[in-house]
């Protein structure tokens, strides 16, 4: 099954909901960054939340998520857009611990709880929208839930899960976000609260192989879900050798001269996708001419 995202309404439009399969996205991130198990879970949960938040945007809008909880994993950075494209990395990909008291990957310990979650949205306007909240859990699902309630005043529930194989590869990943619309009836809220008490954790639903549609049906009941749209999602980076070439040109001739004299070449590295681009002496000479 390919990764894809579902947008839906539930309970006669009283709830807006998103669900996504991100197994391939998280696998690609793990492969590129060689993350260990707990780092994979933390980055994967963040990518999963990020791609759903990107799907809430329109047109060429995009957003950046920065999570810095003060833990050993360091900073998690995720970029996403309205087209279902997401990329991300973690400062320290080689973090792993024994399972926590619940027998699960100890994401909280890796992320830390002394820091913040920041979302910056580029909506094509002169100023960016920025919202920041303190880390309240470190498990990330609860932290994104708190972000929506506090920064965007949207009562929401966020579930994100990643299952990692013993060899560090990704078994399955996915998640959901649902938001209560203004004017929602109290009895609808009560129904959802009761259902959330009995539903299996998101990781278990993913492990069972449920599709995004079926995840929403588990949350609300099959007869209550109205799917509006499905869209493919993928790990995609916007870096290229041409972009780095433009950046080198912008440094000016003296800086490029230093590269040529000191190393005879230059290597550019993209943190988001871990790609490296080599510029030979001849290529640097051409870029210096362009800088002139």
Helices and strands as residue ranges (DSSP letters): E 4-10, E 15-21, H 23-33, H 37-54, E 62-68, E 75-81, E 85-90, H 107-111, E 116-122, E 129-134, H 141-151, E 156-164, E 170-180, H 186-198, H 202-207, H 212-220, G 222-224, E 225-232, E 234-235, H 241-251, H 253-262, E 266-269, E 276-279, H 281-291
